[in-house]
């Protein structure tokens, strides 16, 4: 006669939290910070004010009066388009508008590897606590 084996697991939310995989958890913050760090060389820099970003939960904020203009490459009303050929690249040779998108094209595999390593590190850390 077959026996029934019942395995009870903790709720998914609890498991994700213990592995630091929950929303706003350590891994999400690691990813956010890695994206910000890898985006920096693509961020226009003259005085350094624009590349002084701040992070809030899962967002990266470039909090200067001209950040949106620099990021979009054009003012909100469609005037004053930035000529990428004339952009100052003394400090950041790869500086461009839409710097996060450009960075992602070049660095997404590296970031994925870094996130995987961090996830493995967090899992090992969790296993040591058991």
C-alpha positions as CSV (number, residue, x, y, z in Angstrom):
1,X,0.0,0.0,0.0
2,X,1.3,3.5,-0.9
3,X,2.1,5.9,1.8
4,X,1.5,9.6,1.5
5,X,4.4,11.9,2.4
6,X,3.4,15.4,3.1
7,X,6.1,18.1,3.0
8,X,5.2,21.5,4.4
9,X,7.1,24.4,3.2
10,X,7.2,27.9,4.5
11,X,5.2,30.5,2.5
12,X,6.9,31.7,-0.7
13,X,7.1,35.2,0.7
14,X,9.0,34.0,3.8
15,X,11.4,31.9,1.7
16,X,12.1,34.8,-0.7
17,X,12.7,37.1,2.3
18,X,15.2,34.7,3.9
19,X,17.1,34.4,0.6
20,X,17.0,38.2,0.3
21,X,15.1,37.9,-3.0
22,X,11.9,39.7,-2.0
23,X,11.0,43.0,-3.5
24,X,13.2,45.8,-2.0
25,X,15.5,43.1,-0.7
26,X,19.3,43.0,-0.8
27,X,19.5,41.4,-4.2
28,X,17.2,44.1,-5.8
29,X,19.3,46.8,-4.1
30,X,22.5,45.1,-5.4
31,X,21.1,45.1,-8.9
32,X,20.0,48.8,-8.6
33,X,23.5,49.8,-7.4
34,X,25.3,47.8,-10.0
35,X,23.2,49.5,-12.8
36,X,24.0,52.9,-11.3
37,X,27.7,52.1,-11.0
38,X,27.9,50.7,-14.6
39,X,25.9,53.7,-16.0
40,X,28.3,56.3,-14.5
41,X,30.9,56.2,-17.4
42,X,28.0,56.8,-19.8
43,X,26.6,59.8,-17.8
44,X,27.6,63.2,-19.1
45,X,30.1,64.8,-16.7
46,X,31.6,68.2,-16.6
47,X,31.3,69.5,-13.1
48,X,30.2,66.1,-11.7
49,X,26.8,67.3,-10.4
50,X,24.8,65.1,-12.8
51,X,26.7,61.9,-12.1
52,X,26.1,62.4,-8.4
53,X,22.9,60.2,-8.3
54,X,21.0,59.0,-5.3
55,X,19.1,55.8,-4.9
56,X,15.6,55.4,-3.5
57,X,14.2,51.8,-3.1
58,X,14.5,50.4,-6.6
59,X,15.1,53.7,-8.4
60,X,18.2,55.8,-9.4
61,X,17.6,59.5,-9.2
62,X,19.6,62.1,-11.1
63,X,18.4,65.1,-9.3
64,X,19.6,68.2,-11.1
65,X,17.6,70.8,-13.0
66,X,19.0,69.7,-16.3
67,X,19.0,65.9,-15.7
68,X,15.9,65.2,-17.8
69,X,17.2,67.4,-20.6
70,X,20.6,65.6,-20.6
71,X,19.0,62.2,-20.5
72,X,16.4,62.7,-23.2
73,X,18.8,64.8,-25.4
74,X,16.1,67.4,-26.0
75,X,14.0,69.7,-23.9
76,X,10.5,68.7,-23.0
77,X,9.0,71.2,-25.5
78,X,11.1,69.6,-28.3
79,X,13.5,72.6,-28.6
80,X,17.2,72.7,-27.9
81,X,18.3,69.3,-29.1
82,X,21.7,68.2,-27.8
83,X,24.2,67.6,-30.6
84,X,26.0,64.4,-29.5
85,X,29.0,65.2,-31.6
86,X,29.5,68.4,-29.5
87,X,29.1,66.7,-26.1
88,X,32.0,67.2,-23.7
89,X,33.6,63.8,-23.3
90,X,36.8,64.8,-21.4
91,X,35.8,63.1,-18.2
92,X,33.5,60.4,-19.6
93,X,34.4,59.4,-23.2
94,X,31.2,57.3,-23.5
95,X,28.9,60.0,-22.3
96,X,25.6,60.2,-24.1
97,X,21.9,60.8,-23.7
98,X,19.9,57.7,-22.6
99,X,23.0,56.6,-20.7
100,X,21.3,53.7,-18.9
101,X,20.0,52.2,-22.2
102,X,23.4,52.5,-23.8
103,X,25.1,51.0,-20.7
104,X,22.6,48.1,-20.7
105,X,23.5,47.2,-24.3
106,X,27.2,46.9,-23.4
107,X,27.0,45.6,-19.8
108,X,23.9,43.5,-19.4
109,X,25.8,40.2,-19.4
110,X,28.3,41.4,-16.9
111,X,25.6,42.7,-14.6
112,X,23.7,39.4,-14.9
113,X,26.9,37.5,-13.9
114,X,27.4,39.8,-11.0
115,X,23.8,39.5,-9.8
116,X,24.1,35.7,-10.1
117,X,27.3,35.7,-8.0
118,X,25.6,37.9,-5.4
119,X,22.6,35.6,-5.3
120,X,24.8,32.6,-4.7
121,X,26.7,34.5,-2.0
122,X,23.4,35.4,-0.3
123,X,22.2,31.8,-0.5
124,X,25.4,30.5,1.0
125,X,25.2,33.1,3.8
126,X,21.6,32.0,4.4
127,X,22.6,28.3,4.5
128,X,25.3,29.1,7.1
129,X,22.6,30.5,9.4
130,X,20.5,27.4,9.3
